[in-house]
């Protein structure tokens, strides 16, 4: 069993045995401070980042503040002084310029990375809203495949669906758990500068196509303009009766 703490938005804390790994932790109010009161956080802050002293790895998917938040990552980097950070080129540049040492930063290259014995990670492209590559040939937006004790977990990061993404994920089949965004792209959100992701229907169909046993919706709960109501997700699951379990805010996987 893998212990999980959902942090809101796309953030999660995982315990893989004795290894504590975070993905996209957002544990501050920096979005509201920088973008305005309409983006006040709706999910309580799990803990002060400066109190986190057991993080060994933080995986980051892209540079948007709700995924790569310096108000979270800098205090965490100090309180967990041995923690390393993985992310795309832009993320590593942001972290290094903010003061995190280069030897703690690992590029999210498309290959298997052994984080610790028994925990492997493979960064995969994400389409936000399209797949973009840097001049060096690396993905600007990523998700992560995590393997642990024969189980495979996919955290997609912020992504829409593209044929290339689907073809990439087929190479990692079978995937046991898919953690997928459900805050759809639409005209009104994009008019506010909000880049949405999959719809609920797309996320469910994608999970079904991957043959997962568990699907965890994410990116639905943090900000009012980008919100999806829990009842929408639960109703769709009840009506469509997917072959996989739909788990909102899991405590274990």
Buried (B, 14 or more C-beta within 10 A) or exposed (E): EBBBBBBBBBBBBBBBEEBBBBBBBBBBBBBBEEBEEEBBBEBEBBEEBBEBEEBBBBBBBBBBBBBBBBBBBBBBBBBBEEBBBBBBBBBBEBBBEEEBEEEBBBBBBEEEBEBEEEBBBBBBBBBBBEBBEEEEEBBBBBBBBBBBEEBBBBBBBBBBBBEEBEEBBEEBEEBBBBBBBBBBBEEEBEEEEBBBBBBBEBBBBBBBEBEBBBBBBBBBBBBEEBBBEEEBBEEBBEEBEBEBEBBBBBEEB
